[in-house]
Amino acid sequence: MEPIDSYKLGKVQVTVVKADRPNKLLIQCFDGEFKSEFTVSEYEFKNYRRLMNQRITEAYKNTEKEE
């Protein structure tokens, strides 16, 4: 799948691709060790991207504490 968007959040690489379902996007996150992905609507990505990025950053901070 061709990426719609790709950017870094600290050490986390975020890639956005079209999901199989209409009007949905697949958000893929990878920090070199842990991979995570989830689906959001195009509306959520457009209007709540900042909140989504804060949650991704916080989730990956928590993986560092668990080690």
Buried (B, 14 or more C-beta within 10 A) or exposed (E): EEEEEEEEBEEBBBBBBBBEEEEBBBBBBBBEEEEBEEEBBBEBBEEBBEEBBEEBBEEBEEEEEEE
